[in-house]
Amino acid sequence: MNSAQADAYLRRIGVEYPAWPTVDVLRELHLRHLQTVPFENLSIHLGEEIVLEEGRLLDKIGGGRRGGFCYELNGAFGALLAALGFDVTLLAARVYGEEERLGVPYAHLALRVRTVDGGDWLADVGFGANSHWPLAFGERGEQRDAGGAFRVIEAGADAAGVRGGGDAAECGDLDVLRDGELQYRLEMRPRVLEDFTVGAWWNTTSPASHLVRSLVCSRVTEDGGRITLSGSRLTTTAPDGKTEVAELAGDEEVLETYRERFGIELDRVPTVRAASDDGR
């Protein structure tokens, strides 16, 4: 990432160039990213190519003022953090589904970030509804956050740290829980962006992928709530969990909402692209 790209990215999220890569700076960057860069899968349904290359991701999010999903958001955010002096490691994760079953490998990308004032942090701006601030890797107790109550525990243990059985875990893997429910399992081996190519292909082509089956554009609001546009349905969630749902009248109102509420300029409304059973 060059200085012009870093400046464009920081302008996008509304943060001044920081003096030092501290935990307070990381917390600010993390929250502002969630508030300004939407989690969205519009490229899948607009027929836009998704390429896991740093330059392409920075052009899309920084210059193009778009959002993305985990590989794009955390891939680009990791590049920004590294350019600002943070020690960043890309990590692969498998996402928990129904009945706490683990999904496919490389289904998610998250970041391990080390700051100059000590500590390792789990930064994740690409998992939809997730923690608003980075989570402490070494903390095994509950971590209270505006997004819920989180825990980072040894893989295979329950929320109390004592469960065994279930899917086999590699030594050192960690499970992330939100409000007592398993979210994903982190593999602690360092990865590079290209390692996630197969996971991105599955997430953007498989009929089993929720990103293929539906439209979503969502971000954290300034008051700590959330706003989500799914097709023509706009859902506003207050910090206390109360929701308001509105059906938008037509394409022009949908495009205006993308522009006014998410900062995304589109020339046409995306529609869900059907996927065949063979993933094509």
N, C-alpha and C positions, 0 to 999 in steps of 0.2 A: 504494500500500500504506500503510495507516495503522499506527500504533504497535501496536495490539492484534493486527493480523494479523502484523506482524513478530515480536512476542513469541511468538505461537502457533507460528509457523514455527520459530523458534529453539528453543523447547521441544521441538518434534517431533524436531529433529536433535540435541538435547542440547548446544547451544553457548550460552555466555553472550554477552550483547550486547557486541560488540567496541568498543574505544575508537577505533580508526582502521582504515580500509580498506587494510591492508597485504597484501603477498604471503603472509606467514605466516598471517594470518587467512583469506585466500582458500583456502590449502591446507587449513586445518583445516575450513572450511565444506564444501569440495569432498569431502573424504574422509568426513566425517560424514554428508553427504547420501547418498553411495553406500552407506553402512553402514545407514542407517535408513529411507530412502525407496526402496522397490523399483521396479525397472523392471518394469512389468506392463501387460498388455493386457486385463485382466479386463472393463473397461467394454464393450469391443466385443462380448464373448460373454455379457454380462449384459443387453444391450439398453439400456445407459445412454448418454444423450446426452453427446457430447464437444464442448464449446464453447470455442473459443480466445479467451477473455476473461479478463483478469487476475484479476478478482474471483472468477470461477468456478473458476479453477485454484487460487487460494489457499484457497478454501473446501474444495476436494477434498483437497489435499495437507496444508495446515496444520490446518484444523479437522476435516476428515473422516478424516485419518490414512490416506489411500490413497496409492498410487503413480501411475504413468502411463508413457507413452512419451515420445519426445523433445520434442514440442511442449509437452506438459504439464510435464514435469520441468524442461527448460531454460527454458521460458517463466516458470514460477513461480520457479525459482532466480534467473533474471535479475532479476526484480522484487525479490526479497529483496536481492540484491547492490546494486541501485540504491538501495534504501531505506537500506542501510548505508553509502552514500557512494562505492561503486565506480562507475567510468565503464563502462557496459555497452552493447555493441552486439550486436544479434541478427544472425546470419549464416545464410544458406541453404547447403545442401550437397546434392550428389547422391552416392548410395551406390554403391560398386563391387560388382558381382555376379560371376557366373562369367566366366572368361577376361578379367578386369579390364575388363569393360564397365560404363559408367556407367548408372545407373538414371534414373528420372524426376526432373525438377526439383522442388525444395522437398521432397525426401524426408526431409530431416533438418534440424534446427535446432540450432545450436551458438552459443556466446557468445564474444565478444572482450571481455576485461576488463582495464581499466587500473587500477593501484594507485597509492597516493600515494607509494610509495617507488620508483616507476619500473618500466617494462616493461609489455608487453602480453602477455596470457596467453589461451590457448585453454582455456576451461572447458567441460566437457561431461559432465553427469551423466545423460545420456539416450541413450546408445548401447550399452546392455548391457555386455558385457565390453570395457572401455576403460581409459584411464589412470586411476589412483587420484588423481593430483594434476594440477593444470593444467599445460599444456605451454607453453613459451616460444615465442611467435610468431616472434621474430627468430632463433632458434637453428636452424641447418640441419643440425647434427650429430645424432648419436643421443642421445636423452634417455631415460635409464634410469628405470624406474618399476616399482612393485610389480606393475602389470598387464602389463608387457612392455617391449620396447625400441621406442620411438616416434621417428618423424622427421616434421618438418613441412617440406616441400620445395616448390619452385616447380612448379606444375602442368605435367605433360608430361615432367618429368625422372624418371629412375629413382632407386632408392635411393642411387646414387652421385652423383646430381645431373646426369646427362649424357644421359638417354634423351630422344629426340624422338618424334614421331608419335603415334598413338593418337587418342583423342577430342580435338577442338579445345578449347583452353582460352582463356578470356579473360585479358587481361593482369592480373597480380596475383593470380590464383586460386592456391590452395595445395592440395596433396595431403597427406593424413595417412596415414602407414603405421604398422602395428603388427607387430613381428617380421618386417619386410621385406615385408609384404603390404599392398596398397593398401586403405584403409578407406573414405574418402570424399574428395570434392573440395569445398573451401570456396570460395564466391564472396564476395569481400571487400566487396561493396556493402552498406551498412547496410539492414536490413529492419525491419519492424514485425510484431507478432504476427499481424495479420490477413492478411499476405501468405502465410501458410502454410495458409490454409483449404483450398485445392485439394489440397495435399499431404496434409493430414490426411484429407480425404475419400477420396483414393485409398488411403491406408494402412489405412483402416477399412472399405472396401467392396470393393476389387478382389480377385478370386480369385488374382491374382498376388502379393498382399501376404502376406508371412510372418506378419504380425500377424493376418490374417484366417484363415489356414490352421491356426494352432496357438495353444495357451495357454501363457503364460509369466509367471512371477513370480520375480524374481531380485534378489539384493542381494549386496554385498561383506560378508564376515564380519569380525569384529574381528581375526582373526589374519591377514587379508590373502587369505583364500580366497574362495569363493563358494558360495552355496546357491541352488538353483533348483527351483521346483515347476512342473512341466508336466503338467497334468491330475492324475493320481494318482501320478506318478513324481517322487520327491524325489531330487535329485542334489546331493551335497556334494563340493566340490572343495577340496582342501587347497592351501596356498601352493605346494607343490612340484608341483602338477598331478595328484596322485593323486585318483581319484574313487571315491565310494561311491554306489550307486544302490539305492533302496528303493521298492517298490510299496506305497502306502498301502492299507489294507484296505477303506475305504468312505468315504461322504460325511462322516460325523462326524469321521473322522481327517483328511480333507482340510481341512475347515473349521477344525479345531483347529490344524493346521499353518499355515494362513494366519494364524490369530490368534497363535499362540505364536512362530512363527519369522519372521513378516513384519509383525506388528502390525496386520493387516487383519481387521476384523470383517465377515463376510458372513452373510446369512441363507439363502443357497442356494449350491450348487456351480455355478460357471460351466461351460458346455459349449460346445464349438466350434460357432460359428454358420456354417452353410453360406452361401457367396456364389455368386450366379448369374454367368454369363459376362458379363452386361451391367453387373455391378458393383452390383446392387441387392440 
